[in-house]
Amino acid sequence: MNILKILDKLSDDKFFTAEASRLDTITNITNFGKKAAVAAIPLGLGALMTTPVKGGTTKAESSFAFKSTLTDALQLALVLEYLEDEYYRMGLGTSGLIPNADRTVFMQISKHETAHVAFLKSALTSLGQTPGAKPTFDFTAKGNFSPFTDYNQFLILAQAFEDTGVRAYKGQAGNVMSNKDVLTAALQIHSVEARHASQVRRMRANKGWIELANGGNMPSATNPVYAGEQNTNQAGFNTATAFGAEAGSASYDEPMSGSDAQTIASLFIA
């Protein structure tokens, strides 16, 4: 089964709704996890991992660093998806926090994040890696935020998490290029995260995109999320000259390094 079809299935609302019993849902996830484990392995990878080559080494040994880069990128993505998944679950589970008019939006986003977690865990398992355990999160960042008692702060962190996710996925694209299926799925997740970010930004009366390094009415504590977004030089072309700095920078979203993404996520890990 094509891994993209699996991801589409995991994103199907009916897959997670009351139309199926809890047992059926668990069974479906388990079955799809097994299929994802097979689909995520590129053709012949199993043989590459076990077939000796001349010189007494195996192809698995010679490609160890390559595989580590791929799986490290997936582990990082999993931490970020764990964070978002848990955040929206807690927000939706907090009585009176999210206005009724906005609940549908966050229920849908939450389903997407759950699907992303399921995919990443299956992809890692298929590559012979144990998915990292979900951390214990502190969404107050040691008392600096109150997202579950103040809806405005809930939206602020939702925007920060989504904007971080968009940039982090882009920053890891080069590290997952060794696996075409994973790369394609990661790009699909990236575009969905971008839609989340745009939606949440508009819910805060911001533009749906980022201009310069300005997150849009965001506290200074979130500045690292937007650092570098002021770049207007793309492949030697100065977009500011043609369109102005704001429009030029907004035309190209900047990638975020893995270390920067880890630093941001670590602020919310207990």
C-alpha positions in Angstrom: 0.0 0.0 0.0 1.3 3.4 -0.9 2.3 5.3 2.2 0.5 8.4 1.0 -2.8 6.5 0.9 -2.1 5.5 4.5 -1.6 9.1 5.5 -4.8 10.1 3.7 -6.6 7.4 5.6 -5.2 8.6 8.9 -6.4 12.1 8.0 -9.9 10.9 7.2 -12.4 12.3 9.8 -14.4 9.1 9.8 -11.3 7.2 10.9 -11.4 8.9 14.3 -15.1 9.6 14.8 -17.8 7.7 16.6 -18.8 5.9 13.4 -16.4 3.2 14.5 -16.2 1.6 17.9 -13.1 2.2 20.1 -12.0 -1.4 19.5 -12.5 -1.0 15.7 -10.5 2.2 15.7 -7.6 0.6 17.6 -7.7 -2.3 15.2 -7.7 0.0 12.2 -4.7 2.0 13.6 -2.9 -1.3 14.3 -3.5 -2.6 10.8 -2.5 0.6 9.2 0.6 0.8 11.3 1.6 -2.6 10.0 1.0 -1.6 6.5 2.8 1.7 7.0 5.8 -0.2 8.3 6.0 -2.1 5.1 5.2 0.8 2.8 7.7 3.1 4.4 10.6 0.7 3.6 12.0 1.5 0.2 12.3 -1.3 -2.3 15.3 -3.5 -1.4 16.1 -1.8 1.9 15.7 -5.1 3.8 18.3 -6.7 1.6 20.6 -3.7 1.9 20.5 -4.1 5.7 21.5 -7.8 5.6 23.5 -8.5 2.5 27.3 -8.6 2.9 29.5 -6.8 0.4 33.1 -7.1 -0.5 35.5 -6.2 2.2 33.6 -7.8 5.0 31.2 -4.9 5.6 27.5 -4.7 5.0 25.7 -2.1 3.1 23.8 -1.3 6.3 27.1 -0.5 8.0 28.3 1.7 5.1 25.0 3.7 5.2 24.7 3.9 8.9 25.3 7.7 9.1 22.8 8.2 6.2 20.1 6.2 8.0 20.8 8.0 11.3 20.3 11.4 9.6 16.9 10.2 8.3 15.7 8.7 11.6 17.0 11.6 13.7 14.9 14.0 11.6 11.9 11.7 12.1 12.5 11.6 15.8 12.6 15.4 16.0 9.4 15.7 14.0 7.8 13.2 16.3 8.7 15.3 19.4 7.1 18.4 17.7 4.0 16.4 16.7 3.7 14.9 20.2 3.8 18.5 21.5 1.1 19.8 19.2 -1.1 16.7 19.7 -1.0 16.9 23.5 -1.5 20.7 23.4 -4.7 20.5 21.4 -6.0 17.5 23.4 -5.5 19.4 26.6 -7.1 22.6 25.2 -10.1 20.8 23.9 -10.4 19.0 27.2 -10.4 22.2 29.2 -14.0 23.2 29.8 -14.9 26.7 28.8 -11.5 27.5 27.3 -12.2 27.4 23.5 -15.3 29.3 22.3 -17.8 27.1 20.6 -17.3 29.0 17.4 -13.6 27.9 17.3 -13.9 24.4 18.6 -14.5 22.8 15.2 -11.3 24.3 13.9 -9.2 22.9 16.8 -10.9 19.6 16.7 -9.9 19.2 13.1 -6.3 20.4 13.7 -6.1 17.9 16.6 -7.1 15.0 14.4 -4.4 16.0 11.9 -1.7 16.1 14.7 -2.9 12.6 15.9 -2.5 11.3 12.4 1.0 12.8 12.1 2.1 11.1 15.3 0.8 7.8 14.1 2.6 8.1 10.8 5.9 9.1 12.3 5.9 6.3 14.8 5.1 3.8 12.0 7.8 5.2 9.8 10.4 5.0 12.5 9.4 1.4 13.4 9.7 0.4 9.7 13.2 1.8 9.6 14.2 -0.4 12.6 14.1 2.4 15.1 12.1 2.6 18.3 10.0 5.8 18.3 10.9 8.1 21.1 8.5 8.2 24.1 6.2 11.1 24.5 7.8 13.7 26.8 6.0 15.2 29.8 5.1 18.7 28.6 4.9 21.9 30.6 2.9 24.2 28.5 3.3 27.0 31.0 7.1 27.0 30.2 7.9 27.1 33.9 5.1 29.5 34.7 5.6 32.0 31.9 2.3 31.1 30.1 -1.2 30.3 31.1 -2.7 28.7 27.9 -5.4 26.7 29.6 -6.9 29.6 31.6 -6.5 32.4 29.0 -7.7 31.7 25.5 -5.6 34.5 24.1 -2.5 32.8 25.4 -3.8 29.5 24.1 -3.9 31.0 20.6 -0.5 32.6 21.0 1.2 29.3 21.8 -0.9 27.5 19.1 0.5 30.0 16.5 4.1 29.6 17.9 3.9 25.8 17.7 2.4 25.8 14.2 4.9 28.4 12.8 7.7 26.4 14.4 6.5 23.1 12.8 6.3 24.6 9.3 9.9 25.9 9.5 11.2 22.7 11.2 9.8 20.4 8.5 11.3 22.5 5.8 14.6 22.5 7.7 14.7 18.7 7.8 13.7 18.1 4.1 17.3 17.5 3.1 17.7 14.9 5.9 14.9 12.7 4.7 15.7 12.8 1.0 17.2 9.3 1.2 13.7 7.9 1.5 11.3 9.0 -1.3 8.2 7.9 0.5 9.1 9.5 3.8 10.1 12.7 2.0 6.8 12.9 0.1 4.8 12.3 3.2 6.9 14.9 5.2 6.2 17.5 2.5 2.5 16.7 2.7 2.6 17.1 6.5 4.5 20.4 6.0 1.8 21.8 3.8 -0.9 20.8 6.3 1.0 22.4 9.1 1.3 25.6 7.0 -2.5 25.6 6.6 -2.8 25.2 10.4 -0.5 28.1 11.0 -2.3 30.4 8.5 -5.6 29.6 10.1 -4.5 30.2 13.7 -2.7 33.4 12.6 -6.0 34.7 11.1 -7.9 33.7 14.2 -5.6 36.2 16.0 -6.3 38.9 13.4 -2.9 38.5 11.8 -2.1 38.0 8.2 -1.9 34.4 7.2 1.8 34.7 6.4 4.9 36.0 8.1 6.5 39.3 7.2 10.1 40.0 8.2 10.7 38.5 11.6 7.4 39.8 13.0 5.1 37.0 14.3 2.3 39.5 14.7 1.4 40.7 18.2 3.5 37.9 19.7 5.3 38.2 23.1 9.1 38.6 22.9 9.5 35.0 24.3 8.4 33.7 20.9 11.1 35.7 19.0 13.2 32.6 18.3 10.3 31.1 16.3 10.6 34.0 13.8 14.4 34.6 13.9 15.7 34.7 10.3 12.4 35.2 8.6 13.6 38.7 7.6 15.8 37.2 4.9 15.1 38.7 1.5 18.0 37.1 -0.5 16.9 34.0 -2.3 19.5 32.2 -4.5 21.2 35.6 -5.2 17.9 37.4 -6.0 17.0 40.3 -3.6 13.3 40.1 -3.3 13.2 43.3 -1.3 14.4 45.2 -4.4 11.6 44.0 -6.5 8.7 43.9 -4.0 9.8 45.7 -0.8 11.2 44.0 2.3 7.9 43.0 3.8 6.5 41.4 0.7 9.8 40.0 -0.3 10.4 38.2 3.0 6.8 36.9 3.1 7.3 35.4 -0.3 9.7 32.8 1.0 9.3 31.0 4.3 12.7 30.3 5.9 13.8 26.8 7.2 14.6 26.2 10.8 17.6 24.2 11.9 17.0 21.0 14.0 18.9 22.5 16.9 16.8 25.6 17.0 13.6 23.5 16.8 14.8 21.4 19.7 15.6 24.4 21.7 12.1 25.8 21.2 10.5 22.5 22.0 12.6 22.0 25.1 11.1 25.1 26.7 7.9 23.2 27.0 9.2 19.9 28.2 9.1 19.4 32.0 
